[in-house]
Amino acid sequence: MIAVMIAPRRYVQGRGVLADAGTYLKAIGHKPLVLWDAGVKGIVGERVLASLTAAGLEVVDVAFGGDSTHAEVDRVAAIARESGADVAVGVGGGKTLDTAKAAAAATGIAMVTVPTIASNDSPTSSYTVWYDEQGNCLGFESWGRNPDLVLVDSEVIANAPVRSFVAGMGDALATWVEAEAAYKTRAGNLAGGGSTQAALTLARLGYDILLEHGLNAKRAVEKKVVTPAVERCIEANVLLSGLGFESSGVCTAHMIANCLPSFPECHGLMHGEEVGFGIISQLCLDEDVSVAEMNRIVDFEIAVGLPVTFADIRLAGVSRDRLKVIGDICAGAGSLCDNHPFAVSSDSIVDAMIAADALGTERKKLAGKE
């Protein structure tokens, strides 16, 4: 298999970089469509708009509708065409960024992502995750190109809700867990080929950074300060995870996570929180994972506050029959679970989720968190 690795053209991370947004964007386009919601605009709007205006850019200011639906992308793309925008800039969380990326692809203009939370690895990727109007995940789609620029202001990230930062750790932690599993079968990656050693190494680096610095970084973000641990974990959550998942491979952790939004009780959970439980389920599915490594990962998730039980994902007492819906999807044709070096059945997925709940419950008791 041919090895393929893809990446954004430029990644910029550091304290206060939004003050220079105009300088970075001027090298890409002259009429940026800036997509953000009212909350995000209230936090970073003044400094972003001041920087873009100072750089002589004509801003098309667009309010985000709230979900990365086909209708929302069509609306934003229409505004881009009518206004003559030459670059779509998503500012905010993953759904805002995904919508901006899709609108850029639909209109053939440049794409820029400016995450204001480090809650997932969307900013660097070529993908949009689609949702319907009820918040159910419909799948994902690649645009064949990654953002032209990813601009990450560490101070903004550190001042965002701690929950979002921790959720990003869940999404990033899965990158190596899934990449390692997928590589055993030389499964194809989301970039259209096999994994490079570089992508695998970056996935592992992100995992190692989180296990070493994640708890300290969380403590710093709780105080809204930027420390070396915070900078490292932002990079792990956004860049290393983004490059690792797209150019290595994904498996059961994300497959389960993408099914959870179909449960009404799970609405309101962040993607990385769903992935956090998906990781434990994948570990319980895989016979090659050592008990020591499994416990290390579960204990880390507990320490930083990621979900490891059904109760944590608002499914306390969930029946096996309800879980079978997830099992059937995971065992179906075209599932990411096919990337494992063993056959996956609906029953084995349900068994793994139930085992994950039991493991998480026991480790929480040992940690005095239950």
N, C-alpha and C positions, 0 to 999 in steps of 0.2 A: 504493500500500500504506500502511496505517495504521502509524505509528511507535509502538513500545511499548518502554518501559524499566522494569525492575523492580529492586528492591533490598531489602536488609534494613531493618527499622525503625530499628535503632540499631547503630552500629559504634563500638567503644571500643578504642583501642590505646595502650599505654604501659607503661613499666617499673612493675612491681608492682601492676598493676590487679587481679590475682586476689585480693589482700587485701581488695578491696572487692566481691567477687563477690556477697555477700549483699545489699548495698545495691542493686545493679543487678537481681538476680533478684527481690527483694521487690516491685519495681514490676510484675512480670509474673505471678508466681504465689506460692503459699504451701507447696506440697508438691512440690518438684522431684525427678524421677527423674534421678539422675546416673549416666550410662553411661561407664565407663572400664575399661581393662585394668589388670592388677596393676602393670605397669611405670609407667604414667602416674600411677596413684594413689600409688605410692611416691614419686614426684617432687613432685607438687603437692597430693596428697590432704590433708595436714595443714592447709595454709593455706586451701584451698577449704572444707573441712568446718568449720574454725573460723569462717570468715567467714559461712557459711550458718547455723550454729548461733547465732552472735551476732546475726544478723538475725531470729531466731525462726522459721526455716524448718524444716520436718520433712522430712528427707532420705530418699529411697528409693535405697539404694546398690545398683547393679547392675553385675556384672562382664561386660564385653564378650566375646563368643564368638570374635572374631577376624576375621570376614569379614561384609560386608554382603550376606548371603544372605536369601532370603525366609523361611527357617525362623528365622533369628536375629531378624529384624524381628518376626515373629509372636510369638516368645518374649518379646521386650522389650515389645511392645504389650500382651500379656496381663498382664505384671507391672504395667504402668501402669494398666490398667483395675482390676485386683484391689486395688491399693494406693490408688487414688483420686488418683494424681499429676495435677497440673494443668499441668506443664511438663516437657518432656524436654530434658535438658542433655547433649549429647555433649562429652566432654572427651578430646582426643587427636588422632589422625590422621584422614585423610579417611574411612576406612571406618567408624570409630566415629561420626564426625559424620553421615555419610550414613545410618547405621542409626538414630541418634536422630531425624533428620529424618523418616525414613519411619515410625517408630513414633509420632511426634507427629502426623503426618498421618492415620495409621490410627485414632488415638483422638480426634482433634479437639482436642488440647491444644496449648499454646504450644511453640515450639521455640527452643532456644538452642544456639549452637555456641561451643566454647572450644578452639580449636586450640592444641596444645602444640608443633607443628612448622609451619613455613611452607612445606610441601612441595607444596601444590596450592591451587587456588582453590575448593575445596568449601565452605569455611565460610560464604560469603555467598549461595550459590546455593539455588535451590528444588529442586535435583535430587539424586537418589540414583543412584549407579552400582552396578548389580547384578553380583554374582559368584556362581558356583556353588561347591559344596563343594570342587572341585578348583582353585579360584582363577582360573577362566576368566571373562573379562568377558562378561556377557550383554546389556549395553545399559544405558540410563539412563532415568529416569522423573522427571517433574516433579510436584510436589505442589501447584502452583498458588499457592504462597505462599513467601516467603523467611523466613529466621529472624527472630524478634522481637528478638534480640540476638546480636551477634557480639562476643566478649570476647577480646582478644588481648594477652597479657602479653609485652612485648618481651624482658624478661629471661629468661623461660622459653624463648622462641624462640632467643635467642642462646646458651643453654646446651644446646640440643638438638644432635644430630649435624649436623656441617657438610654431610654428604651430603644430608640432608633439605632444608636451606636452599637448596642448589644445585639440587636437583630442582625446588623451587618456582620457581626462575628459569626452568627449562626450560618449565614449564607456563605461566608468565606471559609469557615471550618470544613464545610462539606466539599469544597473544591478539591482538596487533596484526597479525602476519603473516597470520593467518586472517581477521581482521575486514576487513582491507584487500581481500583477495581476494574475500570474500563480498559486500562492498559494491559491487564492480564489476558484479555481476549483480543488485543489490538483492535478494539472497536473504533469505528470512525468517530471523529470529533464533530463539533458544530461548525467547524471552519471548512469542512468538505474534504478531509483527508485523515491521515493518522496523526497521532501526537508527536511533536518534536520533543527531544530531551529538554530543550529550553522551557517549554510549557510545563512539563512535569516538574522541573526544578523550581519554577516560579510557584506552582501550586503547593509544593512541599514547603517552600520558604514562607508562604503566607500562613500555613498551618503552624509551623514552628514559631513564628513571630507571635501568633495569637496565644499559644499555650504558654509562652514565656512572658509576654508583656500584657496580655489581655486584661487581667484583673487589675493591674496597676493603671492601665489606661482607663478602665471604667471608673476607678476612684478619682482620677484626674478630671474626667468629663463631668462627674458628679459635682465637682467644684468649679466647673466651667473654665478650666485652665488647659493650656497647650503645653505638653511635655514631650520629651523624645519618645516615650511609650505611646502617647496619643498619635504622634506623627507616624510611627511605625504601623500602628493598627489601622489608621486611616488608609495607609498604602496597602496593607493586607486586605482590608475590606473592599477597597475600590479597584486598585490597579492589579495586584497580584491575583486576587480572586477572579477579576474580569478576564484577564489573559488566560488564567489557568482553566476556568470552566469552558471557555469557548474553544480553546485550542487543545484541550486534553480530552475531556469527555465527562458526561454526567450519567447518573444511574438512579437507583431507587430513592435516595434521599429527596431529590427534586421531583421525582414522579409522584411520591406520596404528598409532598408539599403542594404540588399543583392541583391535587384532588381535594385537599381539605377545604378550600373556599366554597365548595359545593354544599358543605354542611352549614346551615344557618348559624349554628352556635359559633362557628369559626370566623364569621364575618367580623372584621375589626382586628384580627390578628395580622401582624406584619409578616411579609414573605419570609424573612430570615427566621422568625419564630417558628413558622410552619416547617421550614427546612431543619431547624434544630431538632424537632421531634423526628423528622424524616431520617436524620443521621443515625439516631439511636435505633430506629427500626431497621435501617440498612445493616448496621453492625450486628444486630440480632439475626439477620438473614444470612450473613456471610460466614461460612465455616472456617475461613482462613484468618479471621481476626482473632488475635490473642485476647484472653480475658483481661490481662494487665492493660493493654492498649484501650480496650473497650471501656474499662473502668476509668482510665485516665481522661478519656474524652467526656464521659458522662459527668464525672466530678468537675471538670472544667465548666461544662454547661451549667451545672447547678451553681457553681461559684459566681458566675457572672449573671445568672438569672435567666437562662434560656429554658424553654419548656422541655421536660423529659418524661412527662406523664400525660395520660388522657385528661386528667383534671387541669393540668397546665394549659392545654389547648381547648378547654371548655367542653370536653367530651366525657366527663366523669360518668361511669356507669354505662358507656356506650355498648350496645349489643354487637355480637359477632355478625348478625345478619346485616346491620347497618355498615359495618366495616367491609362486608363482602363487596359493596359497591366499589370501594377503592381497590380491593384485591382483584376484581374482574378487570378494571381499567389497567392496572399495572401488569396483569398477565395477558392483556390483549395484544393484537397485532400492532407493530410499530412502537411499542412501549420502550422507554429508556431503560427499563429493567432488562431488556434483551442484551444490554452491554455487559452483564455479569458473565463470568465463565461457568455458569451453571444454569440449569433451567429454573424458571420462576413460575410458580402457579399462584392462583388466587388464594388458595389455602395457606401457602407458605408466606405470602405477604401479610395476611391477617394474623397468622401465628406470630410473625415477627413484630407486628405492631403491639399485640398483646404482651409479648415478651419484653418489648421496650418499656411499656408501661410498668410492668413488674420490676424490671431492673431500675428504672428511674425512681420508683417508689422506695425501693430498698436502699439505693445510694443516698437518697434524700434523708432517710431515717438515720443512716450512718453519719451524715454530715450535720444532723440536728436541724434540718430544714423542713421536716415534716411534722 
